[in-house]
Amino acid sequence: MALSTGDKRALLERVPLFGGCSSDMLDTLAAVTSESDFAGDAPIVQQGQIGNGLYLVVSGGVRIVAGGSELARFGPGDFFGELSVIDQRPRVASAFAVGPTVCLALASWDLLAVLEKEPGIAVNMLKELARRLRDTDAQLRS
């Protein structure tokens, strides 16, 4: 797909996680993200591995699986992989491409540097984590 830095910036600024990010920080993020293409059913991240990045779905889809059960599906504009970036512990689930999928990858060291400079992103990340925890809790209760 070969996205330009400008294309990456445009994608990043539409993601609620990066809401309130300064223009300069969005440019910095766009410059350090890398584009990854995955064939259908290809593993993107593996449960149990130490995570070294966060992923943003550009096109296609991603299914999140743990212990053989599908936990979630993500599409364009959604992100995943943030837990391992934050706590540097093994990934709690695997992610697989659903059909041909393109993701932007943001290395953990780049994301952590941005979080230190732009605390609003950390607040946005906490809100999304809380939403996902509530959704999981509701699924477990039903």
Secondary structure, DSSP 8 states (H G I E B T S, - for coil): ----HHHHHHHHHTSGGGTT--HHHHHHHHHH-EEEEE-TT-EEE-TTSB--EEEEEEEEEEEEEETTEEEEEE-TT-EE-HHHHHH--B-SSEEEEEEEEEEEEEEHHHHHHHHHH-HHHHHHHHHHHHHHHHHHHHHHH-
